[in-house]
Amino acid sequence: MTNPHYVTAEEAVKNIKSGERVFLHSAAATPQLLVDALTARGDQLGGVELVSIHTEGPAPYLDPRFDGVFHLNTFFVGANTREAVARGMASYIPVFLSEIPALFRSGRMPLDVALVQVSPPDKHGFCSIGVSVDISNAAIETAKHVIAQVNENMPRVHGNGIIHVSGIDALVRCDSPIFEIDPPALSPVELKIGGFIAGLVEDGATLQTGID
């Protein structure tokens, strides 16, 4: 494999145009370097639609000064987007998580650009999309352009969440830590509730929990 060519985050996002629909990689994989570079172009853009589920970290594109520049259509309202939804700079789209990939693949919500975060390529040129495959795999498959933040700290995950460097239009080096959520200290009341719930769960069960 020839060595892939890397550019700066500013160079990577310079071809994003007004009126385009841009997907943001999810949760702990939020590509903050690319998000910040895109937001920095706010004075050059207008009517850019951002699409995501939950994202971690700051959402600078939702600052009121970017009203009319960026609008977020989100499938999940989290702590960093709730205020923007309340004031109309972001919109909530109610849909089952399992149905979102079909919106991309069917063409009902075509994507112009996907901003994602991946592991470094292996010797065969394959990157892993790591900790957040979820709807992001479908976004990568269907977006016209894929811009990837290549992070040494992104774990390589087995399965279908891989992309070859030949399918990435711009690569940006990054060594920032992956986002983490520190577990809060539990109150006596919460521990008591947990004890009640634990008694209802069979050994070996699989649990899904929500996030704020």
C-alpha positions as CSV (number, residue, x, y, z in Angstrom):
1,M,0.0,0.0,0.0
2,T,1.3,3.5,-0.9
3,N,1.4,6.0,1.9
4,P,-1.9,7.9,2.0
5,H,-1.8,11.7,1.7
6,Y,-2.8,13.7,4.7
7,V,-4.0,17.3,4.8
8,T,-4.9,19.8,7.5
9,A,-8.4,19.9,8.9
10,E,-8.8,23.4,7.3
11,E,-7.9,22.0,3.9
12,A,-10.1,18.9,4.4
13,V,-13.3,20.9,4.9
14,K,-12.7,23.8,2.4
15,N,-14.8,22.2,-0.3
16,I,-17.9,21.9,1.8
17,K,-20.5,24.1,0.2
18,S,-23.5,26.1,1.3
19,G,-26.7,24.1,1.2
20,E,-25.0,20.8,1.6
21,R,-26.0,18.1,4.1
22,V,-23.2,17.0,6.3
23,F,-23.2,13.9,8.6
24,L,-21.3,14.0,11.9
25,H,-19.9,10.7,13.3
26,S,-21.5,9.7,16.6
27,A,-20.9,9.7,20.3
28,A,-17.3,9.1,21.4
29,A,-16.2,9.1,17.8
30,T,-17.3,12.7,17.2
31,P,-14.5,14.2,15.0
32,Q,-14.0,17.4,17.0
33,L,-11.1,18.6,14.9
34,L,-13.2,18.5,11.7
35,V,-16.2,20.0,13.5
36,D,-14.1,22.9,14.7
37,A,-12.6,23.4,11.2
38,L,-16.0,23.4,9.6
39,T,-17.4,25.9,12.2
40,A,-14.5,28.2,11.6
41,R,-15.8,28.5,8.0
42,G,-19.1,29.8,9.2
43,D,-18.6,33.3,7.7
44,Q,-18.2,31.7,4.3
45,L,-21.2,29.4,4.4
46,G,-25.0,29.4,4.6
47,G,-27.8,26.8,4.9
48,V,-25.5,23.9,5.8
49,E,-27.6,21.1,7.3
50,L,-25.9,18.9,9.9
51,V,-27.2,15.4,10.6
52,S,-26.3,13.3,13.6
53,I,-27.5,11.2,16.5
54,H,-25.8,11.8,19.8
55,T,-22.4,13.6,19.7
56,E,-19.9,14.1,22.5
57,G,-18.0,17.3,23.1
58,P,-18.9,20.9,22.3
59,A,-21.2,21.8,19.4
60,P,-19.8,25.2,18.4
61,Y,-21.9,25.2,15.2
62,L,-25.0,25.8,17.4
63,D,-23.7,29.1,18.7
64,P,-26.5,31.7,18.0
65,R,-24.2,33.7,15.8
66,F,-24.3,30.8,13.3
67,D,-28.1,30.9,13.0
68,G,-28.8,30.6,9.3
69,V,-25.3,29.2,8.6
70,F,-25.8,25.8,10.3
71,H,-29.0,23.9,11.2
72,L,-28.8,20.6,13.0
73,N,-31.3,17.8,12.2
74,T,-30.7,15.4,15.0
75,F,-32.1,11.9,15.7
76,F,-31.1,12.3,19.4
77,V,-31.4,15.3,21.6
78,G,-28.4,15.4,24.0
79,A,-27.0,17.8,26.5
80,N,-25.0,19.7,23.9
81,T,-28.0,20.2,21.5
82,R,-31.0,20.5,23.8
83,E,-30.9,24.3,24.1
84,A,-30.5,24.7,20.3
85,V,-33.5,22.6,19.7
86,A,-35.5,24.7,22.2
87,R,-34.6,27.9,20.3
88,G,-35.1,26.5,16.8
89,M,-31.5,26.3,15.6
90,A,-31.8,22.5,15.7
91,S,-34.6,20.1,15.0
92,Y,-35.4,16.7,16.4
93,I,-36.3,13.9,14.0
94,P,-38.3,11.1,15.8
95,V,-37.3,7.8,14.3
96,F,-36.2,4.4,15.6
97,L,-32.4,4.0,15.6
98,S,-32.6,0.9,13.5
99,E,-34.5,2.7,10.8
100,I,-32.0,5.6,10.3
101,P,-29.6,3.7,8.0
102,A,-32.5,3.2,5.6
103,L,-33.0,6.9,5.3
104,F,-29.5,7.2,3.9
105,R,-29.4,4.1,1.8
106,S,-32.9,4.7,0.2
107,G,-32.0,8.2,-0.8
108,R,-34.7,9.8,1.3
109,M,-31.9,11.7,3.2
110,P,-29.0,11.8,0.8
111,L,-25.7,12.9,2.3
112,D,-23.2,15.2,0.6
113,V,-20.4,14.8,3.1
114,A,-19.6,12.5,6.1
115,L,-17.2,13.8,8.8
116,V,-15.9,10.8,10.6
117,Q,-13.1,9.6,12.9
118,V,-11.2,6.4,12.1
119,S,-8.2,4.3,13.2
120,P,-5.0,4.5,11.3
121,P,-5.0,2.3,8.2
122,D,-3.5,-1.2,8.6
123,K,-0.9,-2.6,6.1
124,H,-3.7,-3.3,3.6
125,G,-5.1,0.3,3.9
126,F,-8.2,-0.5,5.9
127,C,-9.3,1.8,8.7
128,S,-11.8,1.0,11.5
129,I,-14.6,3.4,12.4
130,G,-14.0,2.2,15.9
131,V,-16.2,2.9,18.8
132,S,-19.3,4.2,17.0
133,V,-20.5,2.1,14.0
134,D,-24.2,2.5,14.7
135,I,-25.7,4.6,11.8
136,S,-22.3,5.9,10.8
137,N,-21.5,2.9,8.6
138,A,-24.5,3.7,6.4
139,A,-23.5,7.3,6.3
140,I,-20.0,6.4,5.1
141,E,-21.3,4.1,2.5
142,T,-23.7,6.6,1.0
143,A,-22.1,10.0,1.4
144,K,-20.7,11.6,-1.8
145,H,-17.6,12.7,0.0
146,V,-16.0,11.2,3.2
147,I,-13.6,13.2,5.3
148,A,-11.8,11.3,8.0
149,Q,-10.0,12.3,11.2
150,V,-7.4,9.6,11.6
151,N,-6.7,9.1,15.3
152,E,-4.0,7.0,16.8
153,N,-6.3,6.5,19.8
154,M,-9.2,5.1,17.9
155,P,-9.5,1.3,18.7
156,R,-9.7,-1.1,15.8
157,V,-12.9,-3.0,16.1
158,H,-13.7,-6.2,14.3
159,G,-16.8,-6.5,12.1
160,N,-18.4,-4.5,9.3
161,G,-17.2,-1.1,10.5
162,I,-14.2,-0.7,8.2
163,I,-13.4,1.6,5.3
164,H,-10.4,1.5,2.9
165,V,-8.4,4.7,2.5
166,S,-9.3,4.6,-1.2
167,G,-12.9,5.4,-0.1
168,I,-11.8,8.5,1.9
169,D,-11.5,11.8,0.1
170,A,-9.5,13.6,2.7
171,L,-7.4,12.3,5.6
172,V,-6.5,14.4,8.6
173,R,-4.0,13.3,11.3
174,C,-5.2,13.5,15.0
175,D,-3.9,12.3,18.3
176,S,-6.6,13.6,20.6
177,P,-8.1,11.3,23.3
178,I,-11.4,9.7,22.4
179,F,-14.3,11.2,24.3
180,E,-15.2,9.5,27.6
181,I,-18.0,10.0,30.1
182,D,-16.9,9.9,33.7
183,P,-19.3,7.8,35.8
184,P,-21.0,10.0,38.4
185,A,-21.0,9.1,42.1
186,L,-24.2,7.2,43.0
187,S,-26.5,8.4,45.8
188,P,-28.0,6.0,48.4
189,V,-31.3,6.3,46.6
190,E,-29.8,5.4,43.2
191,L,-28.0,2.4,44.8
192,K,-31.3,1.3,46.3
193,I,-33.1,1.6,42.9
194,G,-30.3,-0.3,41.3
195,G,-30.7,-3.1,43.8
196,F,-34.3,-3.5,43.1
197,I,-33.7,-3.5,39.3
198,A,-30.8,-6.0,39.6
199,G,-33.2,-8.5,41.2
200,L,-35.4,-8.4,38.1
201,V,-32.5,-9.1,35.6
202,E,-31.6,-12.6,34.9
203,D,-27.9,-13.7,34.8
204,G,-26.4,-13.4,31.3
205,A,-29.0,-10.8,30.2
206,T,-28.0,-8.0,27.8
207,L,-28.9,-4.4,28.9
208,Q,-29.2,-1.2,26.9
209,T,-29.0,2.1,28.8
210,G,-29.6,5.6,27.6
211,I,-27.3,8.6,27.8
212,D,-28.0,12.2,28.5
